[in-house]
């Protein structure tokens, strides 16, 4: 498995998803803004899935259980010895959630983007399954051809509102990151994914974001996934793209929502020291309201946040200040003001 890490702070591990390449993604007009955003705020770990990118291209086992084991292996290799936050995008969502169900004590929270619990064949949608099977067949026959028209059946569904530069780069990535036979095998394997039986074992908070016009994973799949989880919050993004692009307003919305959920907006700030300076602007805002004796529901209403997001922020505030309760936080703040 080829993996990479960047940034400082709380560990955030991204389950592998298609299509990525650890090196090319850094210069990509499709993926680079994702990598930079998460590396700016977290200790961000990502990896290329088996059969793709810098990971071994010649593999036989493409089972779902093996994908979960690959995530386990990367977390172990990264030396992360504290509960980890997971990022599951597209099919990576099912892998992240399955890991959380298997290791509830090792996961602090989960971000799901454009995710689903069931692949096309597992959904009982005969028409959708036929369409998906046709794409698999075309992929096996046309992926490696010089003419990108066959690959564009894939790429233009992922970023239908992408620029010519973004579409061209994605077309090139297809051939750079995976061979035709492996691309077809991976697509076929996705269709049989079904983790619905595991969802009630996921205890960590889950934050789900989904583009409203997603042509790869239907919006309803994200909604259904959220409805099956015990502790879930769902946010719709105004985008047609399966991968939200940097120029979209939805990208700004996504960043703000993720940072609110994670409760930390400053790189390397998590647990750095017990100092007010390490609180993000949002955390300082919430601490001020705590000192006004506002309850979590009241703070949520005033700031337009969910109660769970406020709880997450409060927990991080207490941890950064080295206190255990609201009362201690208020005393800490008043003591600092007297000094």
C-alpha positions in Angstrom: 0.0 0.0 0.0 1.3 3.5 -0.9 0.3 6.1 1.6 1.3 9.7 2.4 0.7 12.2 5.2 0.9 15.9 5.5 0.0 18.6 8.1 -0.2 18.7 11.9 -2.8 18.3 14.5 -5.6 15.8 15.0 -5.2 12.7 12.7 -7.7 12.4 9.9 -7.4 9.4 7.7 -9.0 9.2 4.3 -10.3 5.8 3.1 -9.2 5.1 -0.5 -11.6 6.1 -3.3 -11.4 6.2 -7.0 -9.6 7.8 -8.8 -6.5 9.0 -7.0 -2.7 9.1 -7.4 -0.6 10.3 -4.5 1.8 12.3 -6.6 -0.5 13.6 -9.4 -3.2 14.7 -7.0 -1.0 17.4 -5.5 -1.0 19.3 -8.9 -4.5 18.3 -9.9 -7.2 20.9 -10.7 -9.7 18.2 -9.4 -8.1 17.0 -6.2 -5.4 19.4 -5.0 -7.7 21.8 -3.2 -9.1 18.8 -1.2 -5.6 17.7 -0.1 -4.4 21.2 0.8 -7.5 21.9 2.8 -7.3 18.8 5.0 -3.5 19.1 5.3 -3.9 22.7 6.4 -6.0 21.7 9.4 -5.2 18.1 10.3 -2.6 15.4 10.2 -4.0 14.2 7.0 -3.3 10.6 5.8 -4.3 9.3 2.4 -3.5 6.3 0.3 -4.0 4.8 -3.2 -6.2 1.8 -3.2 -5.0 -1.6 -4.3 -4.6 -1.8 -8.1 -4.2 2.0 -8.5 -1.7 4.8 -8.3 1.5 4.1 -6.4 0.0 1.0 -4.7 0.7 -2.4 -6.2 -1.1 -2.6 -9.5 -1.2 -6.4 -9.8 -3.6 -7.7 -7.2 -6.2 -10.5 -7.1 -8.2 -9.8 -3.9 -10.7 -7.0 -4.5 -13.0 -8.0 -1.7 -14.7 -5.5 0.5 -13.2 -7.1 3.6 -9.7 -6.6 2.1 -10.4 -2.9 1.5 -11.2 -2.5 5.2 -8.0 -4.4 6.1 -6.1 -2.0 3.8 -7.4 0.9 5.8 -6.4 -0.9 9.0 -2.9 -1.4 7.6 -2.5 2.3 6.7 -3.6 3.5 10.1 -1.2 1.1 11.8 1.6 2.1 9.4 1.0 5.8 10.2 1.6 5.0 13.9 -1.7 6.6 15.0 -2.3 5.5 18.6 -5.3 7.6 19.4 -8.9 7.5 18.2 -8.9 8.7 14.7 -11.2 10.7 12.5 -12.1 9.1 9.2 -12.9 10.7 5.8 -15.0 8.4 3.5 -15.7 9.8 0.0 -17.9 7.9 -2.4 -17.2 4.2 -2.0 -14.6 5.1 0.7 -17.6 5.9 2.9 -18.7 2.3 3.2 -15.1 1.3 4.0 -14.8 4.0 6.7 -18.1 3.1 8.3 -17.3 -0.6 8.3 -14.0 0.1 10.0 -15.8 2.2 12.6 -18.3 -0.7 13.2 -15.4 -3.1 13.6 -13.3 -0.8 15.8 -15.7 1.5 17.7 -13.0 2.4 20.3 -10.6 3.5 17.6 -12.8 6.1 15.8 -13.6 9.6 17.1 -15.8 10.8 14.3 -16.5 10.3 10.6 -16.9 12.6 7.7 -18.9 11.0 4.8 -19.0 12.7 1.4 -21.0 11.5 -1.5 -21.3 8.1 0.2 -23.6 5.1 0.1 -24.3 1.9 1.9 -25.2 -0.2 -1.1 -23.7 -0.6 -4.5 -25.8 -0.7 -7.6 -26.5 -4.4 -7.7 -27.3 -4.5 -3.9 -30.0 -1.7 -4.3 -32.5 -3.9 -6.1 -32.5 -1.4 -9.0 -32.6 -3.6 -12.1 -32.4 -0.7 -14.6 -29.6 1.0 -12.7 -27.7 -2.2 -12.5 -27.9 -2.7 -16.3 -26.6 0.8 -16.8 -23.8 0.2 -14.4 -22.9 -3.1 -16.1 -22.8 -1.4 -19.4 -20.3 1.2 -18.1 -18.1 -1.7 -16.7 -18.1 -3.4 -20.2 -17.2 -0.1 -22.0 -14.5 0.6 -19.4 -12.8 -2.8 -20.1 -12.9 -2.2 -23.9 -12.2 1.5 -24.2 -10.2 2.6 -21.1 -6.7 2.3 -22.6 -7.6 3.9 -26.0 -5.9 7.1 -27.1 -9.3 8.7 -27.8 -10.7 9.8 -24.4 -14.3 9.5 -25.4 -14.8 6.2 -23.6 -13.1 7.5 -20.4 -15.3 10.6 -20.6 -18.4 8.4 -20.0 -16.8 8.0 -16.6 -15.2 11.4 -15.9 -18.0 13.6 -17.1 -20.4 11.9 -14.7 -18.0 12.8 -11.9 -17.5 16.4 -12.8 -20.2 17.3 -15.4 -19.7 21.0 -14.5 -15.9 20.8 -14.8 -13.9 23.0 -17.1 -12.1 21.6 -20.1 -8.8 21.7 -18.2 -10.4 19.7 -15.3 -12.0 17.1 -17.7 -8.8 16.7 -19.6 -6.8 16.2 -16.4 -9.2 13.6 -15.1 -9.1 11.8 -18.5 -5.3 11.6 -18.2 -5.5 10.5 -14.6 -7.6 7.5 -15.6 -4.8 6.0 -17.7 -2.0 7.1 -15.3 -3.5 5.5 -12.2 -5.1 2.2 -13.3 -5.0 -0.3 -16.1 -8.1 -1.1 -18.1 -8.7 -4.6 -16.7 -8.2 -3.4 -13.1 -10.5 -0.5 -13.7 -13.3 -2.8 -14.9 -12.7 -5.2 -12.0 -12.8 -2.4 -9.4 -16.0 -1.0 -10.9 -17.7 -4.4 -10.9 -16.6 -5.0 -7.3 -18.2 -1.7 -6.2 -21.6 -2.8 -7.3 -21.9 -5.5 -4.7 -21.0 -3.5 -1.7 -23.7 -3.7 1.1 -22.9 -2.5 4.7 -26.5 -1.9 5.8 -26.2 -4.7 8.4 -23.2 -2.9 10.0 -24.7 0.6 10.3 -26.3 0.2 13.8 -22.9 -0.7 15.1 -21.4 2.6 14.2 -21.3 4.6 17.4 -19.1 7.6 16.4 -20.7 10.8 15.2 -21.1 10.9 11.5 -21.3 14.1 9.4 -22.6 13.5 5.9 -22.3 15.9 2.9 -23.8 15.1 -0.5 -24.1 17.1 -3.7 -27.7 17.6 -4.5 -27.2 16.9 -8.3 -24.7 14.1 -7.9 -24.8 11.9 -11.0 -22.6 9.1 -9.7 -24.1 8.5 -6.3 -27.8 9.5 -6.1 -28.6 12.1 -3.5 -31.2 9.7 -2.1 -28.5 7.2 -1.3 -26.8 9.8 1.0 -30.1 10.5 2.7 -30.9 6.8 3.2 -27.4 6.3 4.7 -27.9 9.1 7.1 -31.3 7.8 8.2 -29.8 4.4 9.2 -27.1 5.8 11.4 -27.6 6.5 15.1 -25.7 9.8 15.4 -25.7 11.5 12.0 -26.0 15.0 10.6 -26.7 15.5 6.9 -25.9 18.5 4.7 -26.9 19.1 1.1 -24.4 20.8 -1.2 -25.6 22.8 -4.2 -23.5 21.1 -6.9 -23.9 18.7 -9.8 -20.4 17.4 -9.4 -19.6 14.2 -7.6 -16.3 15.9 -6.7 -16.9 19.4 -5.6 -14.5 21.7 -7.5 -12.6 24.7 -6.0 -14.5 27.3 -8.0 -17.9 26.3 -6.7 -19.6 28.0 -3.8 -20.3 24.5 -2.5 -16.6 24.1 -1.8 -16.7 27.1 0.7 -19.8 25.6 2.3 -18.2 22.2 2.6 -15.0 23.6 4.3 -17.0 25.6 6.8 -19.3 22.7 7.6 -16.4 20.3 8.0 -14.5 22.6 10.4 -17.6 23.2 12.4 -18.1 19.4 12.8 -14.5 18.7 13.6 -14.4 21.6 16.1 -10.9 22.8 15.1 -10.0 25.4 12.5 -6.3 26.0 13.1 -3.5 23.8 11.8 -1.5 22.2 14.6 -3.7 23.8 17.2 -5.3 20.7 18.6 -3.9 20.0 22.0 -0.9 22.2 21.5 -1.1 23.9 24.9 -3.5 25.2 27.5 -3.7 28.7 26.1 -6.5 30.9 24.9 -4.5 31.7 21.7 -5.0 28.1 20.5 -8.8 28.6 20.3 -10.2 29.1 16.8 -12.4 32.2 16.2 -15.5 29.9 16.3 -14.3 28.3 19.6 -13.7 31.8 21.2 -17.2 32.7 20.1 -18.7 29.6 21.7 -16.6 30.1 24.9 -17.9 33.7 25.2 -21.5 32.4 25.0 -20.7 29.6 27.6 -19.6 32.4 29.9 -22.9 34.1 29.4 -24.5 30.9 30.7 -26.0 30.0 27.4 -27.0 26.3 27.0 -25.9 24.2 24.0 -29.3 24.5 22.3 -29.3 28.3 22.8 -25.7 28.5 21.3 -26.7 26.3 18.4 -29.7 28.6 17.7 -27.7 31.8 17.9 -24.9 30.5 15.6 -26.9 28.4 13.2 -25.2 25.2 14.2 -26.4 21.8 15.3 -26.3 21.0 19.0 -23.9 18.2 18.3 -21.5 20.6 16.6 -21.7 22.9 19.6 -20.9 19.9 21.9 -17.9 19.0 19.7 -16.6 22.6 19.9 -17.1 22.7 23.7 -15.2 19.4 24.1 -12.3 20.8 22.1 -12.3 24.0 24.1 -12.1 22.2 27.4 -9.3 20.0 26.1 -7.3 22.9 24.8 -7.7 24.9 28.0 -7.0 21.9 30.2 -10.4 22.0 32.0 -13.1 19.5 32.5 -16.3 21.4 32.6 -18.2 24.6 31.7 -17.6 26.0 35.2 -13.8 25.4 35.0 -13.7 27.0 31.6 -15.5 30.1 32.9 -13.1 30.3 35.9 -10.1 29.9 33.5 -11.3 32.7 31.4 -12.0 35.0 34.3 -8.6 34.2 35.9 -7.0 35.1 32.6 -8.8 38.4 32.4 -7.7 39.3 36.0 -4.1 38.7 35.0 
